[in-house]
Amino acid sequence: MAKKVTEEQMARSIWLNYYNNYLFEHGAITEDERNKMAIKIYNKCNSFTQQ
């Protein structure tokens, strides 16, 4: 049975996605790097719900 994502986990995911996009928009990372990190963030958030 899947557990619910806590507010802390959701806040962490939102912050990481925001910062990932910020870095991309300011030229600190490439689009490919941004996309790879977005997948990692998504997978990490999904792993919380499947534990």
mmCIF file of the N, C-alpha and C atoms, coordinates in Angstrom:
data_MODEL
# 
_entry.id   MODEL 
# 
loop_
_atom_site.group_PDB 
_atom_site.id 
_atom_site.type_symbol 
_atom_site.label_atom_id 
_atom_site.label_alt_id 
_atom_site.label_comp_id 
_atom_site.label_asym_id 
_atom_site.label_entity_id 
_atom_site.label_seq_id 
_atom_site.pdbx_PDB_ins_code 
_atom_site.Cartn_x 
_atom_site.Cartn_y 
_atom_site.Cartn_z 
_atom_site.occupancy 
_atom_site.B_iso_or_equiv 
_atom_site.pdbx_formal_charge 
_atom_site.auth_seq_id 
_atom_site.auth_comp_id 
_atom_site.auth_asym_id 
_atom_site.auth_atom_id 
_atom_site.pdbx_PDB_model_num 
ATOM 1   N N  . MET A 1 1  ? 0.841  -1.175 0.000   1.00 0.00 ? 1  MET A N  1 
ATOM 2   C CA . MET A 1 1  ? 0.000  0.000  0.000   1.00 0.00 ? 1  MET A CA 1 
ATOM 3   C C  . MET A 1 1  ? 0.895  1.249  0.000   1.00 0.00 ? 1  MET A C  1 
ATOM 4   N N  . ALA A 1 2  ? 0.550  2.224  -0.800  1.00 0.00 ? 2  ALA A N  1 
ATOM 5   C CA . ALA A 1 2  ? 1.346  3.447  -0.931  1.00 0.00 ? 2  ALA A CA 1 
ATOM 6   C C  . ALA A 1 2  ? 1.047  4.405  0.221   1.00 0.00 ? 2  ALA A C  1 
ATOM 7   N N  . LYS A 1 3  ? 2.087  5.078  0.668   1.00 0.00 ? 3  LYS A N  1 
ATOM 8   C CA . LYS A 1 3  ? 1.928  6.104  1.709   1.00 0.00 ? 3  LYS A CA 1 
ATOM 9   C C  . LYS A 1 3  ? 1.715  7.454  1.041   1.00 0.00 ? 3  LYS A C  1 
ATOM 10  N N  . LYS A 1 4  ? 1.093  8.361  1.767   1.00 0.00 ? 4  LYS A N  1 
ATOM 11  C CA . LYS A 1 4  ? 0.898  9.709  1.252   1.00 0.00 ? 4  LYS A CA 1 
ATOM 12  C C  . LYS A 1 4  ? 2.192  10.502 1.354   1.00 0.00 ? 4  LYS A C  1 
ATOM 13  N N  . VAL A 1 5  ? 2.362  11.421 0.438   1.00 0.00 ? 5  VAL A N  1 
ATOM 14  C CA . VAL A 1 5  ? 3.512  12.323 0.474   1.00 0.00 ? 5  VAL A CA 1 
ATOM 15  C C  . VAL A 1 5  ? 3.259  13.358 1.561   1.00 0.00 ? 5  VAL A C  1 
ATOM 16  N N  . THR A 1 6  ? 4.251  13.557 2.428   1.00 0.00 ? 6  THR A N  1 
ATOM 17  C CA . THR A 1 6  ? 4.092  14.537 3.496   1.00 0.00 ? 6  THR A CA 1 
ATOM 18  C C  . THR A 1 6  ? 4.264  15.947 2.945   1.00 0.00 ? 6  THR A C  1 
ATOM 19  N N  . GLU A 1 7  ? 3.847  16.923 3.723   1.00 0.00 ? 7  GLU A N  1 
ATOM 20  C CA . GLU A 1 7  ? 4.025  18.319 3.313   1.00 0.00 ? 7  GLU A CA 1 
ATOM 21  C C  . GLU A 1 7  ? 5.500  18.644 3.127   1.00 0.00 ? 7  GLU A C  1 
ATOM 22  N N  . GLU A 1 8  ? 6.351  18.098 3.988   1.00 0.00 ? 8  GLU A N  1 
ATOM 23  C CA . GLU A 1 8  ? 7.799  18.345 3.883   1.00 0.00 ? 8  GLU A CA 1 
ATOM 24  C C  . GLU A 1 8  ? 8.356  17.776 2.583   1.00 0.00 ? 8  GLU A C  1 
ATOM 25  N N  . GLN A 1 9  ? 7.942  16.573 2.218   1.00 0.00 ? 9  GLN A N  1 
ATOM 26  C CA . GLN A 1 9  ? 8.402  15.959 0.978   1.00 0.00 ? 9  GLN A CA 1 
ATOM 27  C C  . GLN A 1 9  ? 7.915  16.737 -0.241  1.00 0.00 ? 9  GLN A C  1 
ATOM 28  N N  . MET A 1 10 ? 6.675  17.198 -0.184  1.00 0.00 ? 10 MET A N  1 
ATOM 29  C CA . MET A 1 10 ? 6.126  17.983 -1.290  1.00 0.00 ? 10 MET A CA 1 
ATOM 30  C C  . MET A 1 10 ? 6.850  19.313 -1.409  1.00 0.00 ? 10 MET A C  1 
ATOM 31  N N  . ALA A 1 11 ? 7.110  19.953 -0.287  1.00 0.00 ? 11 ALA A N  1 
ATOM 32  C CA . ALA A 1 11 ? 7.838  21.225 -0.297  1.00 0.00 ? 11 ALA A CA 1 
ATOM 33  C C  . ALA A 1 11 ? 9.241  21.034 -0.861  1.00 0.00 ? 11 ALA A C  1 
ATOM 34  N N  . ARG A 1 12 ? 9.886  19.935 -0.499  1.00 0.00 ? 12 ARG A N  1 
ATOM 35  C CA . ARG A 1 12 ? 11.236 19.646 -1.006  1.00 0.00 ? 12 ARG A CA 1 
ATOM 36  C C  . ARG A 1 12 ? 11.196 19.482 -2.517  1.00 0.00 ? 12 ARG A C  1 
ATOM 37  N N  . SER A 1 13 ? 10.212 18.757 -3.028  1.00 0.00 ? 13 SER A N  1 
ATOM 38  C CA . SER A 1 13 ? 10.086 18.540 -4.461  1.00 0.00 ? 13 SER A CA 1 
ATOM 39  C C  . SER A 1 13 ? 9.839  19.860 -5.199  1.00 0.00 ? 13 SER A C  1 
ATOM 40  N N  . ILE A 1 14 ? 8.953  20.685 -4.660  1.00 0.00 ? 14 ILE A N  1 
ATOM 41  C CA . ILE A 1 14 ? 8.663  21.983 -5.280  1.00 0.00 ? 14 ILE A CA 1 
ATOM 42  C C  . ILE A 1 14 ? 9.913  22.851 -5.309  1.00 0.00 ? 14 ILE A C  1 
ATOM 43  N N  . TRP A 1 15 ? 10.627 22.910 -4.194  1.00 0.00 ? 15 TRP A N  1 
ATOM 44  C CA . TRP A 1 15 ? 11.842 23.721 -4.121  1.00 0.00 ? 15 TRP A CA 1 
ATOM 45  C C  . TRP A 1 15 ? 12.894 23.232 -5.108  1.00 0.00 ? 15 TRP A C  1 
ATOM 46  N N  . LEU A 1 16 ? 13.111 21.928 -5.169  1.00 0.00 ? 16 LEU A N  1 
ATOM 47  C CA . LEU A 1 16 ? 14.121 21.388 -6.079  1.00 0.00 ? 16 LEU A CA 1 
ATOM 48  C C  . LEU A 1 16 ? 13.777 21.675 -7.535  1.00 0.00 ? 16 LEU A C  1 
ATOM 49  N N  . ASN A 1 17 ? 12.503 21.533 -7.892  1.00 0.00 ? 17 ASN A N  1 
ATOM 50  C CA . ASN A 1 17 ? 12.087 21.846 -9.261  1.00 0.00 ? 17 ASN A CA 1 
ATOM 51  C C  . ASN A 1 17 ? 12.241 23.332 -9.569  1.00 0.00 ? 17 ASN A C  1 
ATOM 52  N N  . TYR A 1 18 ? 11.891 24.166 -8.606  1.00 0.00 ? 18 TYR A N  1 
ATOM 53  C CA . TYR A 1 18 ? 12.053 25.615 -8.797  1.00 0.00 ? 18 TYR A CA 1 
ATOM 54  C C  . TYR A 1 18 ? 13.531 25.958 -9.023  1.00 0.00 ? 18 TYR A C  1 
ATOM 55  N N  . TYR A 1 19 ? 14.391 25.438 -8.163  1.00 0.00 ? 19 TYR A N  1 
ATOM 56  C CA . TYR A 1 19 ? 15.815 25.752 -8.258  1.00 0.00 ? 19 TYR A CA 1 
ATOM 57  C C  . TYR A 1 19 ? 16.409 25.182 -9.544  1.00 0.00 ? 19 TYR A C  1 
ATOM 58  N N  . ASN A 1 20 ? 15.993 24.011 -9.940  1.00 0.00 ? 20 ASN A N  1 
ATOM 59  C CA . ASN A 1 20 ? 16.449 23.403 -11.188 1.00 0.00 ? 20 ASN A CA 1 
ATOM 60  C C  . ASN A 1 20 ? 16.102 24.310 -12.371 1.00 0.00 ? 20 ASN A C  1 
ATOM 61  N N  . ASN A 1 21 ? 14.872 24.800 -12.417 1.00 0.00 ? 21 ASN A N  1 
ATOM 62  C CA . ASN A 1 21 ? 14.466 25.696 -13.503 1.00 0.00 ? 21 ASN A CA 1 
ATOM 63  C C  . ASN A 1 21 ? 15.190 27.040 -13.431 1.00 0.00 ? 21 ASN A C  1 
ATOM 64  N N  . TYR A 1 22 ? 15.412 27.531 -12.229 1.00 0.00 ? 22 TYR A N  1 
ATOM 65  C CA . TYR A 1 22 ? 16.138 28.792 -12.045 1.00 0.00 ? 22 TYR A CA 1 
ATOM 66  C C  . TYR A 1 22 ? 17.549 28.677 -12.631 1.00 0.00 ? 22 TYR A C  1 
ATOM 67  N N  . LEU A 1 23 ? 18.236 27.588 -12.311 1.00 0.00 ? 23 LEU A N  1 
ATOM 68  C CA . LEU A 1 23 ? 19.588 27.384 -12.829 1.00 0.00 ? 23 LEU A CA 1 
ATOM 69  C C  . LEU A 1 23 ? 19.593 27.331 -14.354 1.00 0.00 ? 23 LEU A C  1 
ATOM 70  N N  . PHE A 1 24 ? 18.595 26.675 -14.933 1.00 0.00 ? 24 PHE A N  1 
ATOM 71  C CA . PHE A 1 24 ? 18.500 26.603 -16.380 1.00 0.00 ? 24 PHE A CA 1 
ATOM 72  C C  . PHE A 1 24 ? 18.247 27.973 -16.991 1.00 0.00 ? 24 PHE A C  1 
ATOM 73  N N  . GLU A 1 25 ? 17.293 28.700 -16.438 1.00 0.00 ? 25 GLU A N  1 
ATOM 74  C CA . GLU A 1 25 ? 16.941 30.016 -16.974 1.00 0.00 ? 25 GLU A CA 1 
ATOM 75  C C  . GLU A 1 25 ? 18.093 31.009 -16.892 1.00 0.00 ? 25 GLU A C  1 
ATOM 76  N N  . HIS A 1 26 ? 18.987 30.818 -15.933 1.00 0.00 ? 26 HIS A N  1 
ATOM 77  C CA . HIS A 1 26 ? 20.118 31.724 -15.767 1.00 0.00 ? 26 HIS A CA 1 
ATOM 78  C C  . HIS A 1 26 ? 21.410 31.185 -16.391 1.00 0.00 ? 26 HIS A C  1 
ATOM 79  N N  . GLY A 1 27 ? 21.287 30.131 -17.185 1.00 0.00 ? 27 GLY A N  1 
ATOM 80  C CA . GLY A 1 27 ? 22.411 29.619 -17.957 1.00 0.00 ? 27 GLY A CA 1 
ATOM 81  C C  . GLY A 1 27 ? 23.441 28.831 -17.169 1.00 0.00 ? 27 GLY A C  1 
ATOM 82  N N  . ALA A 1 28 ? 23.117 28.432 -15.949 1.00 0.00 ? 28 ALA A N  1 
ATOM 83  C CA . ALA A 1 28 ? 24.080 27.693 -15.138 1.00 0.00 ? 28 ALA A CA 1 
ATOM 84  C C  . ALA A 1 28 ? 24.132 26.213 -15.516 1.00 0.00 ? 28 ALA A C  1 
ATOM 85  N N  . ILE A 1 29 ? 23.032 25.689 -16.081 1.00 0.00 ? 29 ILE A N  1 
ATOM 86  C CA . ILE A 1 29 ? 22.984 24.305 -16.531 1.00 0.00 ? 29 ILE A CA 1 
ATOM 87  C C  . ILE A 1 29 ? 22.321 24.256 -17.902 1.00 0.00 ? 29 ILE A C  1 
ATOM 88  N N  . THR A 1 30 ? 22.587 23.178 -18.626 1.00 0.00 ? 30 THR A N  1 
ATOM 89  C CA . THR A 1 30 ? 22.006 23.014 -19.961 1.00 0.00 ? 30 THR A CA 1 
ATOM 90  C C  . THR A 1 30 ? 20.600 22.427 -19.857 1.00 0.00 ? 30 THR A C  1 
ATOM 91  N N  . GLU A 1 31 ? 19.887 22.451 -20.972 1.00 0.00 ? 31 GLU A N  1 
ATOM 92  C CA . GLU A 1 31 ? 18.547 21.879 -21.001 1.00 0.00 ? 31 GLU A CA 1 
ATOM 93  C C  . GLU A 1 31 ? 18.597 20.382 -20.693 1.00 0.00 ? 31 GLU A C  1 
ATOM 94  N N  . ASP A 1 32 ? 19.606 19.709 -21.230 1.00 0.00 ? 32 ASP A N  1 
ATOM 95  C CA . ASP A 1 32 ? 19.760 18.282 -20.974 1.00 0.00 ? 32 ASP A CA 1 
ATOM 96  C C  . ASP A 1 32 ? 19.975 18.007 -19.483 1.00 0.00 ? 32 ASP A C  1 
ATOM 97  N N  . GLU A 1 33 ? 20.821 18.812 -18.850 1.00 0.00 ? 33 GLU A N  1 
ATOM 98  C CA . GLU A 1 33 ? 21.058 18.654 -17.411 1.00 0.00 ? 33 GLU A CA 1 
ATOM 99  C C  . GLU A 1 33 ? 19.778 18.922 -16.615 1.00 0.00 ? 33 GLU A C  1 
ATOM 100 N N  . ARG A 1 34 ? 19.044 19.949 -17.012 1.00 0.00 ? 34 ARG A N  1 
ATOM 101 C CA . ARG A 1 34 ? 17.784 20.270 -16.334 1.00 0.00 ? 34 ARG A CA 1 
ATOM 102 C C  . ARG A 1 34 ? 16.802 19.115 -16.444 1.00 0.00 ? 34 ARG A C  1 
ATOM 103 N N  . ASN A 1 35 ? 16.682 18.549 -17.642 1.00 0.00 ? 35 ASN A N  1 
ATOM 104 C CA . ASN A 1 35 ? 15.750 17.448 -17.853 1.00 0.00 ? 35 ASN A CA 1 
ATOM 105 C C  . ASN A 1 35 ? 16.139 16.207 -17.052 1.00 0.00 ? 35 ASN A C  1 
ATOM 106 N N  . LYS A 1 36 ? 17.444 15.900 -17.014 1.00 0.00 ? 36 LYS A N  1 
ATOM 107 C CA . LYS A 1 36 ? 17.911 14.755 -16.234 1.00 0.00 ? 36 LYS A CA 1 
ATOM 108 C C  . LYS A 1 36 ? 17.612 14.955 -14.748 1.00 0.00 ? 36 LYS A C  1 
ATOM 109 N N  . MET A 1 37 ? 17.831 16.166 -14.256 1.00 0.00 ? 37 MET A N  1 
ATOM 110 C CA . MET A 1 37 ? 17.577 16.441 -12.844 1.00 0.00 ? 37 MET A CA 1 
ATOM 111 C C  . MET A 1 37 ? 16.077 16.395 -12.549 1.00 0.00 ? 37 MET A C  1 
ATOM 112 N N  . ALA A 1 38 ? 15.246 16.875 -13.471 1.00 0.00 ? 38 ALA A N  1 
ATOM 113 C CA . ALA A 1 38 ? 13.796 16.824 -13.272 1.00 0.00 ? 38 ALA A CA 1 
ATOM 114 C C  . ALA A 1 38 ? 13.322 15.376 -13.136 1.00 0.00 ? 38 ALA A C  1 
ATOM 115 N N  . ILE A 1 39 ? 13.902 14.475 -13.919 1.00 0.00 ? 39 ILE A N  1 
ATOM 116 C CA . ILE A 1 39 ? 13.553 13.057 -13.821 1.00 0.00 ? 39 ILE A CA 1 
ATOM 117 C C  . ILE A 1 39 ? 13.978 12.499 -12.468 1.00 0.00 ? 39 ILE A C  1 
ATOM 118 N N  . LYS A 1 40 ? 15.171 12.862 -12.019 1.00 0.00 ? 40 LYS A N  1 
ATOM 119 C CA . LYS A 1 40 ? 15.649 12.401 -10.710 1.00 0.00 ? 40 LYS A CA 1 
ATOM 120 C C  . LYS A 1 40 ? 14.752 12.908 -9.588  1.00 0.00 ? 40 LYS A C  1 
ATOM 121 N N  . ILE A 1 41 ? 14.345 14.165 -9.661  1.00 0.00 ? 41 ILE A N  1 
ATOM 122 C CA . ILE A 1 41 ? 13.459 14.737 -8.636  1.00 0.00 ? 41 ILE A CA 1 
ATOM 123 C C  . ILE A 1 41 ? 12.126 14.008 -8.655  1.00 0.00 ? 41 ILE A C  1 
ATOM 124 N N  . TYR A 1 42 ? 11.575 13.779 -9.836  1.00 0.00 ? 42 TYR A N  1 
ATOM 125 C CA . TYR A 1 42 ? 10.297 13.079 -9.973  1.00 0.00 ? 42 TYR A CA 1 
ATOM 126 C C  . TYR A 1 42 ? 10.386 11.669 -9.395  1.00 0.00 ? 42 TYR A C  1 
ATOM 127 N N  . ASN A 1 43 ? 11.451 10.951 -9.747  1.00 0.00 ? 43 ASN A N  1 
ATOM 128 C CA . ASN A 1 43 ? 11.616 9.584  -9.253  1.00 0.00 ? 43 ASN A CA 1 
ATOM 129 C C  . ASN A 1 43 ? 11.780 9.542  -7.740  1.00 0.00 ? 43 ASN A C  1 
ATOM 130 N N  . LYS A 1 44 ? 12.479 10.500 -7.196  1.00 0.00 ? 44 LYS A N  1 
ATOM 131 C CA . LYS A 1 44 ? 12.659 10.562 -5.737  1.00 0.00 ? 44 LYS A CA 1 
ATOM 132 C C  . LYS A 1 44 ? 11.319 10.802 -5.063  1.00 0.00 ? 44 LYS A C  1 
ATOM 133 N N  . CYS A 1 45 ? 10.524 11.690 -5.592  1.00 0.00 ? 45 CYS A N  1 
ATOM 134 C CA . CYS A 1 45 ? 9.199  11.975 -5.018  1.00 0.00 ? 45 CYS A CA 1 
ATOM 135 C C  . CYS A 1 45 ? 8.317  10.736 -5.099  1.00 0.00 ? 45 CYS A C  1 
ATOM 136 N N  . ASN A 1 46 ? 8.374  10.004 -6.202  1.00 0.00 ? 46 ASN A N  1 
ATOM 137 C CA . ASN A 1 46 ? 7.581  8.789  -6.336  1.00 0.00 ? 46 ASN A CA 1 
ATOM 138 C C  . ASN A 1 46 ? 8.064  7.705  -5.399  1.00 0.00 ? 46 ASN A C  1 
ATOM 139 N N  . SER A 1 47 ? 9.351  7.671  -5.085  1.00 0.00 ? 47 SER A N  1 
ATOM 140 C CA . SER A 1 47 ? 9.857  6.642  -4.174  1.00 0.00 ? 47 SER A CA 1 
ATOM 141 C C  . SER A 1 47 ? 9.299  6.857  -2.767  1.00 0.00 ? 47 SER A C  1 
ATOM 142 N N  . PHE A 1 48 ? 8.971  8.116  -2.396  1.00 0.00 ? 48 PHE A N  1 
ATOM 143 C CA . PHE A 1 48 ? 8.377  8.396  -1.094  1.00 0.00 ? 48 PHE A CA 1 
ATOM 144 C C  . PHE A 1 48 ? 7.008  7.744  -0.981  1.00 0.00 ? 48 PHE A C  1 
ATOM 145 N N  . THR A 1 49 ? 6.253  7.758  -2.067  1.00 0.00 ? 49 THR A N  1 
ATOM 146 C CA . THR A 1 49 ? 4.885  7.249  -2.025  1.00 0.00 ? 49 THR A CA 1 
ATOM 147 C C  . THR A 1 49 ? 4.831  5.726  -2.103  1.00 0.00 ? 49 THR A C  1 
ATOM 148 N N  . GLN A 1 50 ? 5.915  5.087  -2.510  1.00 0.00 ? 50 GLN A N  1 
ATOM 149 C CA . GLN A 1 50 ? 5.902  3.649  -2.683  1.00 0.00 ? 50 GLN A CA 1 
ATOM 150 C C  . GLN A 1 50 ? 6.565  2.909  -1.523  1.00 0.00 ? 50 GLN A C  1 
ATOM 151 N N  . GLN A 1 51 ? 7.025  3.615  -0.512  1.00 0.00 ? 51 GLN A N  1 
ATOM 152 C CA . GLN A 1 51 ? 7.682  2.954  0.624   1.00 0.00 ? 51 GLN A CA 1 
ATOM 153 C C  . GLN A 1 51 ? 6.676  2.471  1.617   1.00 0.00 ? 51 GLN A C  1 
# 
